[in-house]
Amino acid sequence: MASNVAWLAGYRHPRYRGHGDLEEAVLDAFAQPRPLIEGAVMVGDPLQVLPVVYHALWAGRLETALEVPLHEQVLVRRTAAGERER
């Protein structure tokens, strides 16, 4: 868990929130639980989208099980906090 939190902490700066509607698209992609990489690819280029996903995980707008190592197939879903901020 500590490794996951340390990784996500690297994305805590607001610059990783994304530009325009990117964060909203990320939250929508994870309205239903789905693998991390699947949701990222649904939104666009993973190189641009994954930092937004990690920031949303750090900020509590998305959630996943942090007890297991983060990997591309880990299930991610939008939280109630992610829904309220929209």
Phi, psi and omega per residue, in radians:
M1 nan -0.717 -3.119
A2 -1.056 -0.675 3.119
S3 -1.133 -0.715 3.115
N4 -1.117 -0.794 -3.134
V5 -1.124 -0.718 3.105
A6 -1.090 -0.721 3.113
W7 -1.081 -0.871 -3.114
L8 -1.137 -0.552 3.124
A9 -1.058 -0.495 3.081
G10 -1.140 -0.241 -3.133
Y11 -1.956 0.351 -3.079
R12 -1.334 -0.382 -3.105
H13 -1.124 2.423 -3.118
P14 -1.009 -0.353 3.135
R15 -1.081 -0.370 3.126
Y16 -1.470 0.013 -3.141
R17 -1.221 -0.384 3.102
G18 1.722 2.862 -3.125
H19 -1.779 2.624 3.064
G20 1.021 -2.245 -3.073
D21 -1.673 0.255 -3.062
L22 -1.089 -0.807 -3.137
E23 -1.117 -0.696 3.110
E24 -1.071 -0.713 3.105
A25 -1.117 -0.683 3.095
V26 -1.107 -0.833 3.132
L27 -1.061 -0.719 3.103
D28 -1.109 -0.673 -3.129
A29 -1.083 -0.505 -3.112
F30 -1.864 0.402 3.066
A31 -1.047 -0.611 2.998
Q32 -1.909 2.442 3.136
P33 -0.983 2.355 3.108
R34 -2.711 2.802 3.100
P35 -1.020 2.505 -3.099
L36 -0.873 -0.889 -3.064
I37 -1.211 -0.600 3.132
E38 -1.107 -0.797 3.109
G39 -1.133 -0.699 3.129
A40 -1.111 -0.772 -3.131
V41 -1.158 -0.585 3.097
M42 -1.033 -0.600 -3.073
V43 -1.428 -0.658 -3.107
G44 2.835 -2.598 -3.124
D45 -1.141 2.050 -3.112
P46 -0.958 -0.528 3.118
L47 -1.113 -0.518 3.090
Q48 -1.584 -0.561 -3.012
V49 -1.481 -0.682 -3.062
L50 -1.013 -0.709 3.076
P51 -1.036 -0.597 3.106
V52 -1.209 -0.699 3.084
V53 -1.079 -0.819 -3.131
Y54 -1.114 -0.670 3.099
H55 -1.126 -0.751 3.130
A56 -1.134 -0.609 3.041
L57 -1.132 -0.788 3.122
W58 -1.061 -0.739 -3.054
A59 -1.390 -0.134 3.118
G60 1.479 0.222 3.077
R61 -1.489 -0.377 2.970
L62 -2.172 2.782 3.091
E63 -2.466 2.705 3.071
T64 -2.689 2.948 3.081
A65 -1.317 1.995 -3.123
L66 -1.551 -0.045 3.138
E67 -1.331 -0.295 3.100
V68 -1.954 2.681 3.139
P69 -1.027 2.406 3.042
L70 -1.118 2.336 3.080
H71 -2.660 3.022 -2.994
E72 -1.155 -0.348 -3.111
Q73 -1.764 0.021 3.135
V74 -1.119 2.414 -3.122
L75 -1.332 2.337 3.137
V76 -2.214 2.515 3.077
R77 -2.544 2.747 3.092
R78 -1.264 2.504 3.106
T79 -1.675 2.988 3.046
A80 -1.074 -0.609 3.107
A81 -1.112 -0.675 3.088
G82 -1.111 -0.593 3.113
E83 -1.267 -0.723 -3.100
R84 -1.123 -0.614 -3.042
E85 -1.332 -0.236 -3.079
R86 -1.245 nan nan
